[in-house]
Amino acid sequence: MAQRVIAQKPRPKLTINKEKILFETATGSFVEGRLSEKKVFVLLTEVSGRRALRFLNSLEKLPHHPNILTYLGYYPEGIVFEYFNCMQLSQFLSMLKNRRLTLSYNASNYILNNIMKGILHYYQLADAYRDLNPNNVLIGENGEVELIPTGYFKPHQQVNPDITVSSDLFSLNPHFAAPEVLTKLDKISKRSDVFSLGAMAVYLYSGSPLFEGQSFQHIKDHYLTILSGDSWISNPYVAEMPQFDLDEEKKELLLNMLRIKVKGRASWREVIESGIFESNEEEAKEELAALFRSLQAPPRNPSKLLKALTIAFLLTTAAFTLYSFLSDVYQNITAEFSHQQ
């Protein structure tokens, strides 16, 4: 008896526009694509090795979470994710700075708390996220905060070797990475992500990175120097930074999140139970949505605005002059008429 063959449903056709790069991450470029008629994100990256393939299989089974970018499938052209109108946190903060706009302490905590929720859910996929930085966090037009699942992928092209560091397993941006991720002197673990979240908090609160190294080697050497000394945090000046709007208990916890050595660093349980990133979620979402809208609006051209104001001033001056002239004429005629009577 012949075996019954079950026909498989054909996959939707994927088309991509490689010329339209939406944003860059350490694992590759995100471009716009179409899955049938649906707009999607496509990550142009290299998926090779069993570990990367296992990660993709696990990603497909991962339950949907509002703080993780939704995976739609793997194609030879790239990895497909659900599209939403958004920008990288790094771009969002840079544009705010250029427009002289600021992010409130409440909104900063909202972003950090949602990043934390996304990472904790991500642990169903891997033992550590490893590469938490502002390029891997997306801010949506309605105040959404979503993490890009980085996985064990490498970019097709390494655009900047001083920023992107590739190993046999993954690529990363070193500016927010825990010391053990860079130096390999300790095991990478969930506490590596605690450090990175602390570094993100410093970045959001103060507007400056924890340590702004010029290259991967510069940052690595910095950590190696500190590890050889007595300092227990990555940047001793953080403890004195006046920008932190934190009470002493929360400030102490943040410093513990930034301990150089894994031993003694704050655990996820301590971070969660402290409520360090508590916020008014509704107010924060409204603030982020309003800021997003203002950033998408074209910036005002100062020269055009000045020109418009000059024209308005000249027209007003001319109208006032004409009014004064006509008023004088009217008064003269009235006076002459009264004199004749």
C-alpha positions as CSV (number, residue, x, y, z in Angstrom):
1,M,0.0,0.0,0.0
2,A,1.4,3.4,-1.0
3,Q,2.3,5.8,1.7
4,R,0.1,8.9,2.0
5,V,2.1,12.1,1.1
6,I,1.1,15.2,3.1
7,A,1.6,18.3,1.0
8,Q,3.4,21.1,2.7
9,K,2.0,24.6,2.5
10,P,4.4,26.7,0.4
11,R,6.2,29.5,2.4
12,P,5.3,33.1,1.6
13,K,7.7,34.7,-0.9
14,L,10.2,37.1,0.6
15,T,11.5,40.1,-1.3
16,I,14.0,42.5,0.2
17,N,15.5,45.9,-0.6
18,K,19.2,45.6,0.4
19,E,19.7,49.2,-0.5
20,K,17.3,50.5,2.1
21,I,19.2,49.9,5.3
22,L,17.0,50.8,8.3
23,F,19.5,50.4,11.0
24,E,22.8,48.6,11.9
25,T,23.6,46.2,14.8
26,A,26.7,44.2,15.6
27,T,25.1,41.1,14.1
28,G,24.2,42.7,10.8
29,S,22.1,45.2,8.9
30,F,18.3,45.5,9.2
31,V,16.6,46.2,5.8
32,E,13.0,46.5,4.7
33,G,11.3,43.5,3.2
34,R,8.0,42.1,2.1
35,L,6.6,38.7,3.1
36,S,3.9,38.3,0.5
37,E,2.3,41.8,1.0
38,K,3.3,42.2,4.6
39,K,6.1,44.7,5.4
40,V,8.8,43.0,7.6
41,F,12.3,43.6,9.0
42,V,15.0,41.4,7.5
43,L,18.3,41.0,9.3
44,L,21.2,40.4,6.9
45,T,23.4,38.1,8.9
46,E,25.4,34.9,8.7
47,V,23.8,31.9,10.3
48,S,26.3,29.1,10.5
49,G,27.0,26.3,12.9
50,R,24.8,24.0,14.9
51,R,24.5,26.5,17.8
52,A,23.1,29.2,15.6
53,L,20.6,26.8,14.0
54,R,19.5,25.5,17.4
55,F,19.0,29.1,18.5
56,L,16.7,29.7,15.5
57,N,14.7,26.6,16.2
58,S,14.3,27.7,19.8
59,L,13.4,31.2,18.7
60,E,10.6,29.8,16.6
61,K,9.1,28.1,19.6
62,L,9.5,31.0,21.9
63,P,6.1,32.4,23.1
64,H,5.4,35.9,22.0
65,H,6.5,38.6,24.4
66,P,5.8,42.3,24.0
67,N,9.4,43.2,24.8
68,I,11.1,41.0,22.2
69,L,11.0,41.6,18.5
70,T,8.7,38.9,17.0
71,Y,10.6,36.3,14.9
72,L,8.8,35.2,11.6
73,G,11.2,32.8,10.0
74,Y,14.6,32.2,8.4
75,Y,15.2,32.6,4.7
76,P,18.4,32.3,2.7
77,E,18.2,36.1,2.3
78,G,18.1,36.7,6.0
79,I,16.2,36.4,9.3
80,V,12.7,37.8,9.2
81,F,11.1,39.8,12.0
82,E,7.7,41.5,12.4
83,Y,7.8,45.1,11.4
84,F,6.7,48.1,13.5
85,N,7.4,51.8,13.2
86,C,10.4,52.3,15.5
87,M,14.0,53.5,15.8
88,Q,17.0,52.2,17.8
89,L,17.3,53.6,21.3
90,S,20.7,55.0,20.3
91,Q,19.2,56.9,17.4
92,F,16.2,58.0,19.6
93,L,18.5,59.5,22.3
94,S,20.8,61.1,19.7
95,M,17.9,62.8,18.0
96,L,16.6,64.0,21.3
97,K,19.9,65.6,22.1
98,N,20.1,67.3,18.7
99,R,16.6,68.7,19.2
100,R,17.5,69.8,22.8
101,L,14.8,67.5,24.1
102,T,15.2,65.4,27.3
103,L,14.0,62.1,28.5
104,S,12.4,62.1,32.0
105,Y,13.6,59.9,34.9
106,N,10.3,58.1,34.8
107,A,10.5,57.3,31.0
108,S,14.1,56.2,31.5
109,N,13.0,53.7,34.2
110,Y,10.2,52.5,32.0
111,I,12.6,51.7,29.2
112,L,15.0,49.9,31.6
113,N,12.2,47.9,33.2
114,N,10.9,46.7,29.8
115,I,14.4,45.8,28.7
116,M,14.7,43.8,31.9
117,K,11.4,42.0,31.2
118,G,12.6,41.2,27.7
119,I,15.9,39.8,28.9
120,L,14.3,37.6,31.6
121,H,12.0,36.1,28.9
122,Y,15.0,35.7,26.6
123,Y,16.6,33.3,29.0
124,Q,14.2,30.6,27.7
125,L,16.5,30.8,24.6
126,A,20.0,31.2,25.9
127,D,21.9,31.4,29.2
128,A,22.8,35.1,28.6
129,Y,21.9,37.9,26.2
130,R,25.6,39.1,26.1
131,D,25.1,42.2,23.9
132,L,22.7,44.5,25.6
133,N,23.4,48.0,24.2
134,P,21.2,50.9,22.8
135,N,21.6,49.6,19.2
136,N,19.7,46.4,20.2
137,V,16.8,48.1,21.8
138,L,13.9,49.5,19.6
139,I,11.6,52.3,20.7
140,G,8.2,52.3,18.9
141,E,5.8,55.1,17.9
142,N,3.4,54.1,20.6
143,G,6.0,53.8,23.4
144,E,6.9,50.1,22.7
145,V,10.2,48.8,23.9
146,E,11.5,45.7,22.2
147,L,14.8,43.8,22.3
148,I,16.4,42.4,19.1
149,P,17.1,38.6,19.6
150,T,20.8,38.7,18.7
151,G,21.6,35.0,18.9
152,Y,24.8,33.4,17.7
153,F,25.0,35.4,14.4
154,K,27.7,37.3,12.6
155,P,27.3,40.2,10.2
156,H,28.0,39.5,6.5
157,Q,30.4,42.5,6.5
158,Q,32.1,43.8,9.6
159,V,31.7,47.6,9.1
160,N,33.8,48.8,11.9
161,P,36.2,46.4,13.5
162,D,36.9,48.8,16.4
163,I,33.2,48.6,17.4
164,T,32.0,45.2,16.3
165,V,33.9,42.2,17.9
166,S,33.3,38.8,16.4
167,S,34.2,35.5,18.0
168,D,33.5,32.0,17.0
169,L,30.1,32.2,18.7
170,F,28.7,35.7,18.4
171,S,29.3,39.4,17.6
172,L,28.9,42.2,20.0
173,N,29.3,45.9,20.7
174,P,31.9,46.3,23.5
175,H,30.8,49.6,25.0
176,F,28.1,48.2,27.3
177,A,29.5,44.6,27.6
178,A,30.5,43.2,31.0
179,P,34.2,42.9,31.6
180,E,34.2,39.1,31.5
181,V,32.6,39.1,28.1
182,L,35.6,41.1,26.8
183,T,38.4,39.7,28.8
184,K,37.2,36.1,29.1
185,L,38.7,35.9,32.6
186,D,35.4,34.8,34.0
187,K,32.4,32.8,32.8
188,I,29.7,34.6,30.9
189,S,26.4,34.3,32.8
190,K,23.2,36.1,33.5
191,R,25.1,38.5,35.8
192,S,26.9,39.7,32.7
193,D,23.5,41.1,31.6
194,V,23.0,42.6,35.0
195,F,26.2,44.6,34.4
196,S,25.1,45.7,30.9
197,L,21.7,46.8,32.2
198,G,23.5,48.9,34.9
199,A,25.6,50.4,32.1
200,M,22.4,51.2,30.2
201,A,21.0,52.9,33.3
202,V,24.1,55.2,33.5
203,Y,23.7,56.0,29.8
204,L,20.0,56.9,30.2
205,Y,20.3,58.8,33.4
206,S,23.4,60.8,32.6
207,G,23.5,60.9,28.8
208,S,27.0,59.5,28.8
209,P,28.3,55.9,28.4
210,L,29.8,54.2,31.5
211,F,33.2,54.1,29.7
212,E,33.6,55.7,26.3
213,G,36.6,53.7,24.9
214,Q,37.9,54.5,21.4
215,S,38.2,50.8,20.4
216,F,37.6,47.3,21.6
217,Q,41.2,46.9,22.6
218,H,41.1,50.2,24.5
219,I,38.0,49.1,26.5
220,K,39.5,45.7,27.2
221,D,42.8,47.1,28.4
222,H,40.8,49.5,30.6
223,Y,39.0,46.6,32.3
224,L,42.2,44.5,32.6
225,T,43.9,47.5,34.4
226,I,41.1,47.8,36.8
227,L,41.0,44.1,37.5
228,S,44.6,44.2,38.4
229,G,44.0,46.9,41.0
230,D,41.7,47.4,44.0
231,S,38.7,49.2,42.4
232,W,35.5,47.1,42.5
233,I,33.5,49.1,39.9
234,S,34.2,49.7,36.3
235,N,34.3,53.5,36.6
236,P,35.0,54.9,40.1
237,Y,33.6,58.3,39.1
238,V,30.1,56.9,38.6
239,A,29.7,56.9,42.4
240,E,30.1,60.7,42.4
241,M,28.0,61.6,39.3
242,P,25.3,64.1,40.4
243,Q,22.9,63.3,37.5
244,F,21.5,60.3,39.3
245,D,18.0,61.0,40.7
246,L,18.2,58.0,43.0
247,D,17.9,57.4,46.7
248,E,21.0,56.0,48.5
249,E,19.6,52.4,48.5
250,K,19.0,52.3,44.8
251,K,22.2,54.1,44.0
252,E,24.1,51.5,46.0
253,L,22.3,48.7,44.1
254,L,23.2,50.3,40.8
255,L,26.9,50.4,41.8
256,N,26.6,46.7,42.8
257,M,25.3,46.0,39.3
258,L,28.5,47.5,37.9
259,R,30.9,45.5,39.9
260,I,33.9,44.5,37.8
261,K,34.1,41.0,39.2
262,V,31.2,38.6,38.8
263,K,31.5,37.6,42.5
264,G,29.7,40.2,44.5
265,R,27.8,41.6,41.6
266,A,24.0,42.1,42.1
267,S,21.8,39.2,41.0
268,W,18.7,39.5,39.0
269,R,16.6,38.6,42.1
270,E,18.1,41.6,43.9
271,V,17.5,43.9,41.0
272,I,13.8,42.8,40.6
273,E,13.0,42.9,44.3
274,S,14.6,46.4,44.7
275,G,12.1,48.0,42.3
276,I,15.0,50.2,41.1
277,F,13.3,50.7,37.7
278,E,9.7,51.3,38.8
279,S,7.8,53.9,36.8
280,N,4.4,55.2,36.0
281,E,3.9,53.2,32.8
282,E,1.0,55.1,31.3
283,E,2.7,58.5,31.7
284,A,6.0,57.0,30.3
285,K,4.3,55.5,27.2
286,E,2.6,58.8,26.5
287,E,5.9,60.7,26.8
288,L,7.8,58.3,24.5
289,A,5.0,58.4,21.9
290,A,4.9,62.2,22.0
291,L,8.7,62.4,21.7
292,F,8.7,59.9,18.9
293,R,6.1,62.0,16.9
294,S,8.1,65.1,17.4
295,L,11.3,63.4,16.2
296,Q,9.6,62.2,13.0
297,A,8.3,65.7,12.2
298,P,10.8,67.6,10.0
299,P,13.0,69.9,12.0
300,R,12.3,73.6,11.6
301,N,14.6,75.4,9.3
302,P,16.0,78.4,11.2
303,S,16.7,80.4,8.1
304,K,13.2,79.9,6.7
305,L,11.7,80.7,10.1
306,L,13.8,83.9,10.3
307,K,12.8,84.9,6.8
308,A,9.1,84.4,7.6
309,L,9.4,86.5,10.8
310,T,11.3,89.2,8.8
311,I,8.5,89.3,6.2
312,A,5.9,89.4,8.9
313,F,7.7,92.3,10.6
314,L,8.0,94.3,7.4
315,L,4.3,93.8,6.5
316,T,3.3,94.8,10.0
317,T,5.5,97.9,9.9
318,A,4.1,98.8,6.4
319,A,0.5,98.4,7.6
320,F,1.1,100.5,10.7
321,T,2.8,103.2,8.6
322,L,-0.1,103.2,6.1
323,Y,-2.6,103.4,9.0
324,S,-0.7,106.3,10.5
325,F,-0.7,108.1,7.1
326,L,-4.4,107.6,6.4
327,S,-5.2,108.6,10.0
328,D,-3.3,111.9,9.6
329,V,-5.0,112.5,6.2
330,Y,-8.4,111.9,7.8
331,Q,-7.7,114.2,10.7
332,N,-6.5,117.0,8.3
333,I,-9.6,116.7,6.2
334,T,-11.9,116.7,9.3
335,A,-10.1,119.7,10.7
336,E,-10.4,121.6,7.4
337,F,-14.1,120.7,7.0
338,S,-14.8,122.0,10.6
339,H,-12.9,125.2,10.0
340,Q,-14.9,125.9,6.8
341,Q,-18.2,125.5,8.8
